[in-house]
Amino acid sequence: MEKKPKQQPSEDLQKLGKRIRDLRIRKGYTNYENFAFEHNIPRAQFGRYEQGHDLRYSSLLKVVRAFGMTMEEFFKEGFD
């Protein structure tokens, strides 16, 4: 079976991943795994979000809530 080449995340998903990573660091977490564990988010999955992989809306809501933010607050920065 032929292996599919890895797709590069779209620019928008890269911005989303960067926003998630920046917020985690602002919260004082140098390690994404610790943040994910403490907020009951699968660690490998959270790592993929920070890398700019696609995520479901329900997953995005969970991440935004883990930061203690509204969707409006979350999207206020980093998406120009």
Stockholm file with secondary structure:
# STOCKHOLM 1.0

chainA/1-80         MEKKPKQQPSEDLQKLGKRIRDLRIRKGYTNYENFAFEHNIPRAQFGRYEQGHDLRYSSLLKVVRAFGMTMEEFFKEGFD
#=GR chainA/1-80 SS CCCCCCCCCCHHHHHHHHHHHHHHHHTTCSCHHHHHHHTTCCHHHHHHHHTTCCCCHHHHHHHHHHTTCCHHHHTTSSCC
#=GC SS_cons        CCCCCCCCCCHHHHHHHHHHHHHHHHTTCSCHHHHHHHTTCCHHHHHHHHTTCCCCHHHHHHHHHHTTCCHHHHTTSSCC
//
